[in-house]
């Protein structure tokens, strides 16, 4: 898992998927883009290996991504999960894990990509926003969705109240998406790579 900040989504995954012995899902490594991300402590408390790969320690994004990819590849993950990883990844990284990197974003993409998605939704005045788990691609927040869920925006909502409602959904949706991958229940259509089927062959939805 790649993180940058508080790591509440990492915590949801640790609690729901990593901790239960019979879940069949193990979080093998947490890499943070920042040495003081509180999420690192959550990983350590759960006995998960951690590493820091910071932009400041590299001359450019390409070399940072080479180092990041080396660290991730050494842990041999089946799936790479960006859970609040707030740094753009280049093809150097993504090309090393084709169709195996997913990202969590706090809006119903393609609405409100990039930074401050929740603030963007409030500024726009939308009545519905949401959460997207999608395949990561070089273009930011642009890969095809695996799971999406709507979250209502209520009159009088502010950043704090809407963030709380969105986080609740994130903490369910991201573990659910990882579970689908673990069960082999996510299929990216080879003929049209924007189409993602969920379920088993013959019963894809
Ligand atoms: C989450 O809301 C996630 O959707 C968002 O960062 C937060 C991380 O929270 N990611 C993005 O905005 C990516 N564009 P957490 O550190 O408590 O899991």
Boltz pocket constraint, residues with backbone or C-beta under 6 A from the ligand:
constraints:
  - pocket:
      binder: B
      contacts: [[A, 3], [A, 4], [A, 5], [A, 6], [A, 7], [A, 8], [A, 9], [A, 10], [A, 39], [A, 83], [A, 84], [A, 85], [A, 86], [A, 104], [A, 105], [A, 106], [A, 114], [A, 115], [A, 116], [A, 117], [A, 141], [A, 170]]
      max_distance: 6.0
